[in-house]
Amino acid sequence: METRLAVISIIVTDGDNISRLNELLHEAAPYIIGRMGIPYRKLGVSIISVAIDAPQDLISAVSGKIGKLPGISAKTTYSNIITAPEVKDE
């Protein structure tokens, strides 16, 4: 199955749903390349970037579920890079 390289940008303005956000990211953990969180204390928000290599349907589903959480917004940027799963030598 082909996968896409993407970045999900998340802004958290209300921390009440952080645990649900982390649950959603945990479900996608096998596909996540890396994650960076930056607290912006001046505005009381958190900015999170998640690099992911996954099937496009999974990326869209995760981003959509995150974006529906109250106090959390998410936008996804897709790369033109399409990857294939690694072939393991037997």
Secondary structure, DSSP 8 states (H G I E B T S, - for coil): --EEEEEEEEEES-GGGHHHHHHHHHHTGGGEEEEEEEEETTTTEEEEEEEEEE-HHHHHHHHHHHHTSTTEEEEEEEEEEEE-------
